[in-house]
Amino acid sequence: MEQHGVVTNEDLAGCRLAPSTVRDWCRTERLVRVAPRTYLVVDLADDLSYVAAAQASCPTAVVSHRAAGALLGLDGVAGSFPELTVPGSPPAIGWAMFHRSKDLQRFEVVERDGLRCTDATRTLCDLGAVEDEHTVERALESALRRGLTSVSRLRWRSDQLARPGRSGPGLLRRVLDRRAPGAPPTGSELETRFLQCLRDHRVPAPERQYELRLRSGGTLRLDAAWPEHRVFAELDRAA
Protein backbone atom coordinates (compact mmCIF):
# COMPACT_ATOMS: atom_id res chain seq x y z
CA MET A 1 0.00 0.00 0.00
CA GLU A 2 1.32 3.44 -0.94
CA GLN A 3 2.13 5.61 2.07
CA HIS A 4 3.60 8.64 0.29
CA GLY A 5 6.47 8.83 2.78
CA VAL A 6 4.14 8.97 5.80
CA VAL A 7 4.69 6.82 8.89
CA THR A 8 2.93 6.68 12.24
CA ASN A 9 4.08 5.84 15.74
CA GLU A 10 2.67 2.35 15.16
CA ASP A 11 4.72 1.95 11.98
CA LEU A 12 7.90 3.00 13.75
CA ALA A 13 7.20 0.70 16.67
CA GLY A 14 6.56 -2.15 14.23
CA CYS A 15 10.05 -1.55 12.83
CA ARG A 16 11.40 -1.86 16.40
CA LEU A 17 12.85 1.62 16.34
CA ALA A 18 13.77 2.86 19.80
CA PRO A 19 12.24 6.19 20.88
CA SER A 20 15.75 7.60 21.10
CA THR A 21 16.31 6.73 17.43
CA VAL A 22 13.08 8.45 16.44
CA ARG A 23 14.08 11.55 18.38
CA ASP A 24 17.51 11.53 16.72
CA TRP A 25 15.98 11.20 13.24
CA CYS A 26 13.65 14.12 13.99
CA ARG A 27 16.58 16.22 15.21
CA THR A 28 18.48 15.56 11.98
CA GLU A 29 15.28 16.09 9.92
CA ARG A 30 15.31 12.60 8.52
CA LEU A 31 11.81 12.50 9.99
CA VAL A 32 9.49 15.49 10.33
CA ARG A 33 6.54 15.40 12.70
CA VAL A 34 3.62 16.82 10.74
CA ALA A 35 0.63 15.77 12.87
CA PRO A 36 -0.09 13.92 16.13
CA ARG A 37 1.56 10.49 15.98
CA THR A 38 2.41 11.09 12.32
CA TYR A 39 5.75 11.72 10.61
CA LEU A 40 7.01 12.41 7.12
CA VAL A 41 10.08 10.60 5.77
CA VAL A 42 11.59 13.52 3.91
CA ASP A 43 13.39 11.48 1.25
CA LEU A 44 10.14 9.68 0.31
CA ALA A 45 7.80 12.69 0.23
CA ASP A 46 5.65 13.37 -2.84
CA ASP A 47 2.73 15.61 -3.88
CA LEU A 48 0.25 13.59 -1.81
CA SER A 49 2.30 13.33 1.37
CA TYR A 50 0.35 15.90 3.37
CA VAL A 51 -2.99 14.47 2.27
CA ALA A 52 -1.75 11.04 3.38
CA ALA A 53 -0.48 12.49 6.66
CA ALA A 54 -3.84 14.09 7.43
CA GLN A 55 -5.58 10.78 6.82
CA ALA A 56 -3.02 8.80 8.81
CA SER A 57 -3.45 11.09 11.80
CA CYS A 58 -7.24 10.67 11.66
CA PRO A 59 -8.15 7.13 10.49
CA THR A 60 -11.85 8.00 10.05
CA ALA A 61 -11.06 10.81 7.59
CA VAL A 62 -11.83 10.41 3.89
CA VAL A 63 -10.26 12.63 1.21
CA SER A 64 -13.06 14.75 -0.24
CA HIS A 65 -14.12 17.90 -2.11
CA ARG A 66 -11.26 19.46 -4.16
CA ALA A 67 -8.64 16.99 -2.94
CA ALA A 68 -10.85 14.07 -4.02
CA GLY A 69 -11.53 15.74 -7.37
CA ALA A 70 -7.81 16.09 -7.98
CA LEU A 71 -7.18 12.52 -6.85
CA LEU A 72 -9.84 11.23 -9.24
CA GLY A 73 -8.41 13.36 -12.04
CA LEU A 74 -11.58 15.35 -12.69
CA ASP A 75 -11.30 18.26 -15.12
CA GLY A 76 -10.99 21.72 -13.63
CA VAL A 77 -9.96 20.54 -10.16
CA ALA A 78 -6.31 21.20 -9.45
CA GLY A 79 -3.99 20.91 -6.49
CA SER A 80 -3.58 18.41 -3.68
CA PHE A 81 -4.34 20.65 -0.69
CA PRO A 82 -5.40 18.33 2.17
CA GLU A 83 -9.21 18.44 2.28
CA LEU A 84 -11.03 15.65 4.06
CA THR A 85 -14.38 14.71 5.55
CA VAL A 86 -14.75 13.26 9.05
CA PRO A 87 -17.84 11.93 10.85
CA GLY A 88 -17.11 13.74 14.11
CA SER A 89 -14.89 16.47 15.48
CA PRO A 90 -11.93 17.20 13.19
CA PRO A 91 -8.38 16.89 14.49
CA ALA A 92 -6.41 20.02 15.32
CA ILE A 93 -4.27 20.17 12.17
CA GLY A 94 -3.81 23.73 10.95
CA TRP A 95 -2.54 22.90 7.46
CA ALA A 96 -5.54 20.77 6.42
CA MET A 97 -9.23 21.51 5.87
CA PHE A 98 -11.81 19.20 7.42
CA HIS A 99 -15.55 18.97 6.72
CA ARG A 100 -17.96 17.27 9.08
CA SER A 101 -20.53 14.85 7.67
CA LYS A 102 -22.48 12.01 9.25
CA ASP A 103 -24.07 10.82 6.01
CA LEU A 104 -21.01 9.66 4.09
CA GLN A 105 -21.75 6.03 3.21
CA ARG A 106 -19.34 3.14 2.71
CA PHE A 107 -20.41 2.72 -0.92
CA GLU A 108 -19.24 6.30 -1.56
CA VAL A 109 -15.64 5.60 -0.55
CA VAL A 110 -13.05 4.31 -3.02
CA GLU A 111 -9.28 3.96 -2.91
CA ARG A 112 -6.93 5.96 -5.13
CA ASP A 113 -3.15 5.96 -4.80
CA GLY A 114 -3.41 4.26 -1.42
CA LEU A 115 -5.80 6.89 -0.05
CA ARG A 116 -9.48 6.56 0.86
CA CYS A 117 -11.49 9.18 -1.00
CA THR A 118 -15.06 9.95 -1.96
CA ASP A 119 -16.20 8.46 -5.27
CA ALA A 120 -17.04 10.65 -8.26
CA THR A 121 -20.74 10.88 -7.38
CA ARG A 122 -20.20 12.07 -3.82
CA THR A 123 -17.28 14.29 -4.84
CA LEU A 124 -19.48 16.12 -7.35
CA CYS A 125 -22.25 16.46 -4.76
CA ASP A 126 -19.75 18.07 -2.36
CA LEU A 127 -17.71 20.10 -4.83
CA GLY A 128 -20.28 22.87 -5.23
CA ALA A 129 -19.77 23.82 -1.59
CA VAL A 130 -16.23 24.99 -2.36
CA GLU A 131 -16.18 25.67 -6.13
CA ASP A 132 -18.25 27.62 -8.67
CA GLU A 133 -20.64 26.27 -11.29
CA HIS A 134 -18.11 26.37 -14.13
CA THR A 135 -15.66 24.22 -12.20
CA VAL A 136 -18.34 21.75 -11.16
CA GLU A 137 -19.53 21.50 -14.77
CA ARG A 138 -16.02 20.71 -16.03
CA ALA A 139 -15.59 18.07 -13.34
CA LEU A 140 -19.04 16.64 -14.10
CA GLU A 141 -18.44 16.29 -17.83
CA SER A 142 -15.13 14.52 -17.29
CA ALA A 143 -16.67 12.10 -14.78
CA LEU A 144 -19.47 11.25 -17.22
CA ARG A 145 -17.00 10.93 -20.10
CA ARG A 146 -14.93 8.40 -18.13
CA GLY A 147 -17.94 6.44 -16.90
CA LEU A 148 -17.26 7.23 -13.25
CA THR A 149 -20.91 8.12 -12.60
CA SER A 150 -24.16 8.83 -14.44
CA VAL A 151 -26.70 11.64 -14.61
CA SER A 152 -29.38 9.46 -12.98
CA ARG A 153 -27.09 8.47 -10.13
CA LEU A 154 -26.06 12.08 -9.54
CA ARG A 155 -29.67 13.22 -9.43
CA TRP A 156 -30.59 10.42 -7.02
CA ARG A 157 -27.74 11.10 -4.60
CA SER A 158 -27.93 14.91 -4.78
CA ASP A 159 -31.64 14.66 -3.89
CA GLN A 160 -30.76 12.54 -0.86
CA LEU A 161 -28.03 14.88 0.33
CA ALA A 162 -29.87 18.18 -0.23
CA ARG A 163 -30.83 20.10 2.88
CA PRO A 164 -30.88 23.73 4.07
CA GLY A 165 -27.37 25.04 4.59
CA ARG A 166 -25.72 22.50 2.27
CA SER A 167 -24.93 24.21 -1.02
CA GLY A 168 -23.11 21.47 -2.94
CA PRO A 169 -26.04 19.26 -4.03
CA GLY A 170 -28.14 22.26 -5.08
CA LEU A 171 -25.39 23.71 -7.26
CA LEU A 172 -24.85 20.31 -8.88
CA ARG A 173 -28.59 20.03 -9.63
CA ARG A 174 -28.50 23.42 -11.36
CA VAL A 175 -25.63 22.23 -13.54
CA LEU A 176 -27.47 18.99 -14.32
CA ASP A 177 -30.72 20.79 -15.10
CA ARG A 178 -28.89 22.95 -17.64
CA ARG A 179 -27.80 19.90 -19.67
CA ALA A 180 -30.05 18.90 -22.57
CA PRO A 181 -31.83 15.60 -21.81
CA GLY A 182 -29.77 12.71 -23.13
CA ALA A 183 -26.85 14.94 -24.15
CA PRO A 184 -23.57 13.01 -24.39
CA PRO A 185 -20.58 14.15 -22.33
CA THR A 186 -18.20 16.58 -23.93
CA GLY A 187 -15.17 15.03 -25.59
CA SER A 188 -12.62 17.04 -23.61
CA GLU A 189 -12.24 19.83 -21.07
CA LEU A 190 -11.62 22.19 -23.99
CA GLU A 191 -15.07 21.33 -25.38
CA THR A 192 -16.66 21.99 -21.99
CA ARG A 193 -14.98 25.38 -21.77
CA PHE A 194 -16.14 26.15 -25.32
CA LEU A 195 -19.77 25.41 -24.39
CA GLN A 196 -19.44 27.56 -21.27
CA CYS A 197 -18.05 30.42 -23.35
CA LEU A 198 -20.96 30.14 -25.79
CA ARG A 199 -23.47 30.15 -22.94
CA ASP A 200 -21.82 33.11 -21.22
CA HIS A 201 -22.17 35.08 -24.47
CA ARG A 202 -25.76 33.89 -25.01
CA VAL A 203 -24.98 31.90 -28.13
CA PRO A 204 -27.51 29.07 -28.65
CA ALA A 205 -26.17 25.73 -27.47
CA PRO A 206 -24.98 23.40 -30.25
CA GLU A 207 -25.61 19.69 -30.53
CA ARG A 208 -22.71 17.85 -28.92
CA GLN A 209 -20.76 15.12 -30.66
CA TYR A 210 -22.94 15.53 -33.74
CA GLU A 211 -22.84 12.63 -36.19
CA LEU A 212 -22.77 13.82 -39.79
CA ARG A 213 -23.65 11.33 -42.51
CA LEU A 214 -21.46 11.67 -45.58
CA ARG A 215 -22.53 11.11 -49.15
CA SER A 216 -19.98 8.30 -49.36
CA GLY A 217 -22.02 6.42 -46.76
CA GLY A 218 -19.62 7.01 -43.89
CA THR A 219 -20.07 9.21 -40.86
CA LEU A 220 -18.11 12.05 -39.28
CA ARG A 221 -18.43 13.01 -35.64
CA LEU A 222 -18.24 16.75 -34.99
CA ASP A 223 -17.44 18.31 -31.62
CA ALA A 224 -20.32 20.78 -31.87
CA ALA A 225 -22.83 21.59 -34.57
CA TRP A 226 -25.82 23.77 -35.38
CA PRO A 227 -27.24 21.57 -38.16
CA GLU A 228 -30.18 23.87 -38.91
CA HIS A 229 -27.63 26.59 -39.82
CA ARG A 230 -25.12 24.17 -41.37
CA VAL A 231 -22.46 25.39 -38.97
CA PHE A 232 -20.09 23.24 -36.96
CA ALA A 233 -17.05 23.64 -34.71
CA GLU A 234 -14.05 21.39 -34.25
CA LEU A 235 -11.76 22.13 -31.33
CA ASP A 236 -8.07 21.38 -30.95
CA ARG A 237 -5.66 22.68 -28.35
CA ALA A 238 -2.70 24.50 -29.88
CA ALA A 239 0.65 22.79 -29.44
LINRA-V611998 format. One record per backbone hydrogen bond with DSSP energy under -1.0 kcal/mol. NH is the residue of the N-H (numbers start at 1). CO is the residue of the C=O. E is the energy in kcal/mol with one decimal. If there is no record, write none. Layout:
# LINRA-V611998
NH,CO,E + NH,CO,E
This chain:
# LINRA-V611998
6,3,-1.7 + 7,39,-2.4 + 9,37,-1.6 + 12,8,-2.3 + 13,9,-2.5 + 14,10,-2.3 + 15,11,-1.1 + 16,13,-1.7 + 17,12,-2.0 + 22,18,-1.9 + 23,19,-2.5 + 24,20,-2.0 + 25,21,-2.6 + 26,22,-2.1 + 27,23,-2.1 + 28,24,-1.9 + 30,25,-2.5 + 31,25,-1.6 + 32,40,-1.7 + 34,38,-1.6 + 35,38,-1.5 + 38,35,-2.4 + 39,7,-3.3 + 40,32,-2.6 + 41,5,-3.8 + 42,30,-1.2 + 44,41,-2.0 + 45,42,-1.2 + 49,46,-1.6 + 52,48,-2.7 + 53,49,-2.4 + 54,50,-2.2 + 55,51,-1.9 + 56,52,-2.6 + 57,53,-2.1 + 61,58,-2.5 + 62,85,-2.2 + 63,116,-2.6 + 64,83,-2.5 + 67,64,-1.0 + 68,64,-1.2 + 69,65,-2.3 + 70,66,-2.5 + 71,67,-2.1 + 72,68,-2.5 + 74,69,-2.6 + 77,74,-1.4 + 84,97,-2.6 + 85,62,-2.9 + 86,99,-2.9 + 93,91,-1.8 + 96,93,-1.2 + 97,82,-2.8 + 99,84,-2.6 + 101,86,-2.3 + 108,105,-1.6 + 109,106,-1.8 + 110,117,-3.2 + 112,115,-2.7 + 115,112,-2.1 + 117,110,-3.0 + 118,63,-2.4 + 119,108,-2.8 + 123,119,-2.8 + 124,120,-2.3 + 125,121,-1.7 + 126,122,-1.9 + 127,123,-2.2 + 129,126,-2.1 + 130,127,-1.9 + 131,127,-1.6 + 136,132,-2.2 + 137,133,-2.6 + 138,134,-2.1 + 139,135,-2.4 + 140,136,-2.8 + 141,137,-2.6 + 142,138,-1.8 + 143,139,-2.1 + 144,140,-2.5 + 145,141,-2.4 + 146,142,-1.8 + 147,144,-1.1 + 148,143,-2.6 + 154,150,-2.3 + 155,151,-2.4 + 156,152,-2.3 + 157,153,-2.5 + 158,154,-2.5 + 159,155,-2.0 + 160,156,-1.5 + 161,157,-2.1 + 162,158,-1.3 + 166,163,-2.1 + 171,167,-2.2 + 172,168,-2.2 + 173,169,-2.3 + 174,170,-1.8 + 175,171,-1.9 + 176,172,-2.6 + 177,173,-2.8 + 178,174,-1.0 + 179,176,-1.2 + 183,180,-2.4 + 192,188,-1.7 + 193,189,-2.6 + 194,190,-2.0 + 195,191,-2.3 + 196,192,-2.2 + 197,193,-2.4 + 198,194,-2.3 + 199,195,-2.4 + 200,196,-2.7 + 201,197,-1.4 + 202,199,-1.8 + 203,198,-3.0 + 207,225,-3.2 + 209,223,-2.0 + 210,222,-1.3 + 212,220,-3.5 + 214,218,-2.9 + 217,214,-1.8 + 220,212,-2.5 + 222,210,-3.5 + 224,233,-1.6 + 225,207,-1.6 + 226,231,-3.6 + 229,226,-2.0 + 231,226,-1.5 + 233,224,-2.9
